Amino acid sequence: MKKALVYIQSGGPTAVINTSLYGCIKEAKKHPDEISGIYGSLHGIEGLIDDQIIDLNKESDETIELLQQTPGAALGTTRYKLPKDIADPIYKKILETLKRHDIGYVFVNGGNDSMDTCHKLSLLFKQTGLDCKVIGIPKTIDNDLTATDHCVGFGSAAKYVINTVKEICTDASCYKKGKVFVVEIMGRNAGWLTASVDLLPEGCRPDFIYLPENTFDLEEFLVDVSETYKKKGHCICAISEGIVFERDTSGARIDAFNHVQLGGAADALAKIIERRLNLPTRSIELSLIQRADPILASKVDHDEAIECAKVGLNAAIKGETGKMVGIIRKSDKPYKVEYQLLEISKIANVEKTVPFNMIGGKKGMNNCFKDYLLPLIQGGIEIKYKNGILETAKFEKHRI
């Protein structure tokens, strides 16, 4: 029996989150005998709760194509946490929306917290007997989803960070006496993205790389900075936003998943350096742009975003549910992967950090990390501009 599908985007956007949506739409249109409608849920799971569903079949072909170079989440995103109790009235509203629009397929595109949503929906459908398949499409720049070799979105974010930090390092070396640069890169508990700068060659790379996987020693840090500055006339440190040292975080916000909103670590360290070492500093927080810039998107990441969506859709049509599409690496040289369906119950809320065999210390990573990351940042996508301005997709949002 034909059923409609609904697509959910959740959590922080990536450079290719809309590319996965593009892949799902294009593949769904090839299955008119199984798919009766292609819908989007506005602002993640909140769209199913509040019945804010749009018809993606009514969007123009040009808009759909532009999804491949559109930053942000085209459907809108959320960090809404579903209740643990499946009997909660919220779930009744979700069921009513799905039944009202004859939806039989739900695709949740997101990271750790989004896979929690995916898992809870699969439990809901099982408990209530609703014939609705739910599949997770992996997405996170943090690269911290377990079981999968890497996450869609990570390769493009790493490529952006690598090239941006190279520019910073090149600029910093121009002066006979420069500054201490502290560059803050996203990564709460997992330092994958910060570690990516290790691919940079000598002469245009940070002097030190600090990951949350290692204990951060402030006194040792100050000694290293002082000695490096005396030797070179400048010093560059790349830090994960999640490194731990004594600073005031009392004003930080906490989201629905009980995560403290990070940021400001580089600025705090710069102030300590100025006060303790009397050296000039500049703190640089790459902030939101590092996660969703489409201009430096990796072609490998782009293609895998599409393939994960295609694999997920075809799996749902065949009856699979409660699974996430995982990427399994078969070889580094040449780079080859295959796609497998992984049990969502074993992925939700489980975090994968950088393994210690990849970490070489505060100066850099081991060669196995380079072998791991290098294939993921290869290639680029053709970008369309109008009058020198990036063209992006904007949905007309025809409500169901």
N, C-alpha and C positions, 0 to 999 in steps of 0.2 A: 504494500500500500504506500502511495506517495505521501511524503511528509515534508514540511518546510524545515529549513535549518536556520539557526540563529547564531551569530558570531559575537563573542564578547572579548573586548580588549580590557586588560586589567593591569594595575601597577604602573611603574614608571615606563614611559615610552622608550623605544630604541630607534635606531636609524632604519630598521627593517621591519618594525612591527606592522606597518601598513602593507608591506610587501607580502607578509603571510596572509593578510586579509585578501589582497589581490589574488594570491595563489588559490585560496579557497573559493573565491567568486568564479574565477576562470574555470576551475575544475568542476564546480557544481553545475555550471551551465552545460557541461558535457553529459550530464546525467538527468535529462528531463523526465525520464521514466521513474526515477526514484526521488527526485527533489522537486517539490511543488512550489517552493518559494525560497528566496535568499534574503534573509533579514539581518539587521544589525541591532544590537541592544545598546542604547545610548548610556554612556557612563557605566560600563561594565554590568555587574549583577544588579545594580540599581535599576537598570532599564527593565529587567524582568520583574523586579519587585513592583515598580510603578507603572508597568505596561507602556514603556516608552520605546517602541519598536519601529524601525524604519524599513522600507522596502528598497533593498539595494539593486533590484532589477530595474528600478526606475531611474537610476543614475546613468549619466551618459557614458559612452565608451571612453571618451577622453578623460573624464573624471576617474574612472577605474584605472586607466593606464598611469595617470599621474600619482596614484597611490604609491608607486614604486620609488618616488623621490620626495614624498611628503613627510616632514618631521612631525613629531607629536603623535597622538592617537586620533585617527580620523573619526572614530565613533565616540570619542571621549572615554576617559578612563576613570578608575575609582580605586580606593583602598578600603572599601567597605568589607568588614569581617562578618561573615554569616554566623549566627548563633550555633552553639554546639548541639542544642536540643532540636532535633528534627521536628518536634511537635510545636515549635515556635510559630506564631501566626505569620511570620515573614515567609515561611515556606509555603503556606497555603496560598499566598499572593503570587508566588512564583509559579505554582502549579496552575493557578487560574489563568495566568498569562499564557503559559505554554499550551494549555487546552484550548483557550479562546482562539489562538492563531494556528492551531493544528501543527505545532512544532514537534518534530520527532528527533531532531539532531541539535545538540548544543556543543559549540566549540569554544573553549576557554583559552585564550592566548595570554600567557603571563609567566611569572616566576614562582618562587616558593609559596608566597601567600595566595597567589592565584590558583595554584594547584591544590591548596587547602579548600578553596571554593569549589573547584572541580570535584574533589573527593566527596565533599558534603552533598553536592548535587547527585552524584552517583549513588550515594547511600539513600537519599530522598527518593529517587526513582525506583530503587530496588524495594524499599520499604512500602511505598505506595502502589507498586505494581504498574507505574506509568511506563508505557513503551516509548522511552526516550533515551537515545544514546548520547553519552557525554565523553568528549575526547579533549585532552589537554595538548595545546600547541606550545612548545617551550619558547620562552623569551626572557632574557635578562642580561644586562651588560655585566652584572657581577659574576657571571659564569659559575654560580654556586648551586645549581640544581644537581642533585645526585643522580647516579646511574647513567646519565647521558655523557658522552665524551666532552661535549662543550654545548653551550647554549646559543641559540640564535640571537643575534644582537651583540654578542661579545666581540666577535671579530671586527666588526665595523667600529665599535667604540675603542677597541685597542688600536686600530689603525689611526683613528683620530688623535688619541692620546700620544702615540708614538711620534707622529708628525708635528703635533703642536709643541710637545716638549723639546723636540729637536730645534724648532724655531727659537724657543726660549733659551736653550743652551747656546745656540749660535750667537744670538743677540748679547747674551751675558758675557761672552768672551771678547767683546769688542773693546772693552775699556782696560787701561793699565791697572786701575784700581776701581773695581766694580762693587757689587753688592752680594749679600747672601740671599739667594732666591729659595723660597720654600714653596713648592708646587703641590697643591692638594688635589688628589685624584679620588674618585668615588670608590667605595669598598668598605662596608661596615665591618664585617668579620672575615671576609675573603679578599685577599689582595691581588687577585688575578689581573685586574686592570692596571694597578700601579706597577706590578711586575713586568708588564708589557714593554716598558721603556728600556728594559734590558736588551732589547733587540738593537738599540742604537749603537753605532760604532764609537770608539774612543775619539775624543775631541768634540763630540756633540751629544753627550749623554750626561745624566746627573752623576754627581760624585757619590751620592748615597741614595739607596732605595730602602724605604722602611714599610714593611707590611704588618698588618695586624696579627698575622700568624706568629710573629716573633715578639718577644718582650722588648718594649722600648725603654731604654735607659737614658733619661734626660741629661744626666751629668756626662755620660760618655758621648752623647750627641753634641754637647757644647764643646767638648775637647776636640772632637773630629772637625767640627765646623771651624773652630779657631785655627787649628793647624793647617787645614786646607786653604783657608783664606790667606794666611801668611805665605803659603807656598805659591798660590796661583793668582791672588788678587781678587778672587771671587769664589763662591761656592754655591753649588746647586743641589738641593735635596728634594727628592720626590717622595711624598708621604701618602699613605692611604688615610682617608678621612676617619677611619676607625681606630687608628693607633691610640693607645691609652697613656696619658700622662696627666698630671694634676693641673686642672684648669676649671674655670667656672662654666658649668653646663646647666645651671639651675633654671635658666630661662628657655631651655630647649623644649620644643613641642614633642608630644608623644602621639603617634598615630594609632589607628584602630587595632593594629596588630602588636601594639605595645613596643614599637620601635622608637627610640629617641631620634628625632630629626637631627642629623649630623651636619657638619659644616663649621668652619671657623678654626679648625685645628692649625692650619698654616698661619693664620693671622696671630693666633695665640703664641705659637712658637717664634714667630718673627719678633713679637714684642719681648719675649724672654731673651732672645739673642741681643736685641738692642740694649736691654737693661743690664744683662750680665756680661756681655762681651763688648759693648759699645761699638758694634759694627752696623753699617747701613744695611737695610734689608728691603726686600720686596716680597710680599706674600701674594701668590697667584692661586685662586681657586677656580679650577676649570668648570665647575658647577654643571648646570643642566645641559649646556651645549655639547659636552663630551659624550652624552648618551644618545643623542638623537640627530646628529648632523648627517644629512643624507649625501652631502657633496663628497665626503671621503668614505662613503660606504664601500665595503669590500664586496667584490663580485661573488666570491665564495659564500659569504654570508647571505647575500641577496638570493643566490640560487638555492641555498639550503632552507631559507625562509619559505620560499615557494614550495619546495619539495616536502617539507614537514606538513604544510597545510594540505597538499595533495594526498599524501600518505594517510593523514588523519581522516580526511573526508572519505576516502575509499574504504578505510577500515570501518568507519561508522556505518556505511552503506551495507557492509558485509555482516554487521551485527555486533561489532566490537564496542565495548563501553567500559568506562572506569579505567581508561588507559591514557598514557601520555606518549607522544611520539618521541623516541630517543634516537640520538645520532651515535652510531657505533663506528669507531675508526678501525679500519682494516690495515692501513699502512700510512707512513709519513711520506715516503719517497718511492713511488709516486703517491700523492695524497688520494686516498680512497676511503669512502664511508658507506655504510648501509644504514637503513632505518628499521627500528624495531619498536614494537608496542610494549611499554613498560607499565607495570601495575602502579596506578596513581596512589594507592594507599601507602606504598613504600617510598614515595617521593615527596608528598606533601609535608611541609615544615621540616624537611631534612636539609641541612646545609653542607655543601662541599667546599672545603677550603683548599688552599694551595698545599699539596703534599710536600713534606720536608725534603724529600729526595730531589725536588726541583729547586729548592732554595739554597743559594750559595753563601748567603750572608748579606750584610748591609751594603756591600759593594755591587751585588748583582745576583743573578740566578745561575743555575747549572745548565749545561748544554741540552739536557733533555727537555727543559722548558722551552728553549729556542726551537727545538725540533717540533714541539707540540704547537707552539703559537704561529710560527712562520707561515704554514699553509693557510691559516684562517684569515690573513690580512691581504691576500693576493687579489689583484684585479680591481676594477672599478666599474661603475655604471655610467651610461651616457646621461648627462643631465640636461634638461631643457630649461632655457631661460627666455624671458620676454622683456625686452628693453633692459637687459642686464640683470633682471631680477628673477630669482628662482620661482618657477611655476609650481603650484601645489594644488592638491585636490581639496575641494570643499563640497561636502554633500548637501544636496537640496533638502534632504531629510523628509521624504514623503512618509508620513505616519501610516501604519497599518490600521 
